[in-house]
Amino acid sequence: MGRNVETMTLSTLLSLSERDIVRLILEFLESRALHITQLSLERETGIINGSYSDDVLFLRQLILDGQWDNALDYVEPLSDVPEFDSRSFRYNITKYKFFELLCIKQEPGPMQDNDFTVEELVECMKELEHLCPSTEDFRRLCALLTLPKLSDHVDFKNWNPSSARVECFRKVEPLVADLIPYTRKPSDEDYSTNERLIQLISKGVFYEACLDYCRTQAVSDRSPSLEVHLGGLLAPHPKLSNTDVSFLSWLESVSYDQFCNPFPQKALDLKVDPIKKPKLVAQWTEQILATPIKPGGVFPQGFVPTTKLKCAENMSRSMFCSPMSTSMFAGSTFR
């Protein structure tokens, strides 16, 4: 490795797609339940990591945008299909809608214990009474009504609308995926699986260690070391250079006999030190009712309606009408 066999410079083309890099990040974020960041990245880039039919992709976006009633309407054509478990689908959609309504009712703000919120919450409970798989399940949902706030329950201590919506889609996707078959098209892009980002980072650490080891062995005057030392992810290294790819050229020049040398197998003991996520402090009502960011003209985000919950629409309508009524009376002259 320390001797140049040829003076001619050879080039190796490495072409990377930023869309693929975003998919690597999206898979990592979803696997770590960092759904708020995941969905924000999806909306900002218009990129989704996964393999779905257009119909399932649109349904997914309806759920992620909190379009609960529209999601129910969207699968209505499947109601006559014997294989479709319509009851389970309606149960899950209505239950996750109930969680959000409950959050809105309990959080301080103009919607807290608002008549419109309570009315829609009661409608939701009436539906769940007939949809719940058991009486006990319905009672557990009713018990949530007695809490000062949803996060007081052990099962909801880290609840947030983004994670809840992702969880809801995961539960209903198997109910529709087989009924809406997906045929992969040649134009479809690949997506990230099996913790591909962690794979590449780990292999990158191995590569850097091998590069440093071989360079040291080639130029060192001391007796060769028999151990490769793995560096950390943030160990200081210069930017990518020709030296990094020259290692590949050196490997290509190694004789066949060298690759036949016996060597002991090693087992990989990969440990990823997880972050300790802080407890988020937020007004989730604002997140639930906010109109999501949409990449214009990009399917499916750009084509999903922006219908709000019924209680929010009624509240907006009442607030809009009140000033008009007041101004009408104020303009009248009684003599």
Long-range contacts (C-beta under 8 A, 24 or more apart in sequence): 1-214, 1-215, 1-217, 1-218, 1-247, 1-250, 2-218, 2-219, 5-253, 9-242, 10-249, 12-245, 12-248, 12-249, 14-245, 19-45, 19-47, 19-189, 20-189, 20-190, 20-192, 22-47, 22-49, 23-47, 23-49, 23-190, 23-191, 23-192, 24-192, 24-196, 24-197, 24-200, 25-197, 26-192, 27-191, 27-192, 27-193, 27-195, 27-196, 27-197, 28-195, 28-197, 28-198, 30-166, 31-195, 32-274, 32-275, 33-163, 34-277, 35-160, 35-162, 35-163, 35-165, 35-166, 36-160, 36-162, 36-163, 38-162, 38-166, 39-64, 39-162, 39-165, 39-166, 40-293, 42-301, 43-292, 43-293, 43-294, 43-295, 43-301, 44-293, 44-295, 45-295, 46-295, 46-298, 46-301, 46-302, 49-191, 49-192, 50-191, 51-182, 51-184, 51-188, 51-191, 52-182, 53-180, 53-181, 53-182, 53-183, 54-299, 54-300, 55-176, 55-180, 56-173, 56-176, 56-177, 56-180, 56-182, 57-299, 57-300, 58-299, 58-300, 58-303, 58-304, 59-169, 59-172, 59-176, 60-169, 60-173, 60-300, 61-300, 61-301, 61-304, 62-304, 63-93, 63-96, 63-165, 63-168, 63-169, 63-172, 64-162, 64-165, 64-166, 64-169, 65-292, 65-304, 65-306, 66-100, 66-161, 66-165, 66-288, 66-309, 67-304, 67-305, 67-307, 68-93, 68-94, 68-96, 68-97, 68-309, 69-307, 69-310, 70-304, 70-305, 70-307, 75-176, 78-176, 78-179, 81-179, 83-178, 83-179, 84-175, 84-176, 84-179, 85-175, 87-131, 88-172, 88-175, 89-172, 89-175, 89-176, 90-127, 90-131, 91-128, 91-131, 91-132, 91-133, 92-168, 92-171, 92-172, 93-168, 93-172, 94-124, 94-127, 94-128, 94-131, 95-128, 95-131, 95-141, 96-164, 96-165, 96-167, 96-168, 97-124, 97-309, 98-124, 98-125, 98-128, 98-141, 99-150, 99-156, 99-159, 99-164, 100-161, 100-164, 100-288, 100-309, 101-309, 101-311, 102-144, 102-145, 102-150, 103-149, 103-150, 103-159, 103-161, 103-284, 103-285, 103-288, 104-285, 104-288, 104-289, 104-309, 104-311, 106-147, 106-148, 106-149, 106-150, 107-149, 107-283, 107-284, 107-285, 108-283, 109-283, 109-285, 110-315, 111-285, 111-289, 111-311, 111-312, 111-315, 114-311, 114-315, 116-310, 116-311, 116-312, 116-314, 116-315, 116-318, 117-311, 117-315, 119-311, 120-309, 120-310, 120-311, 121-311, 157-279, 158-277, 158-279, 158-280, 159-284, 160-280, 160-282, 160-284, 160-287, 161-284, 161-287, 161-288, 162-287, 198-270, 198-272, 201-233, 202-270, 205-230, 205-231, 205-233, 206-230, 207-247, 208-235, 208-237, 210-247, 211-243, 211-244, 211-247, 214-247, 214-250
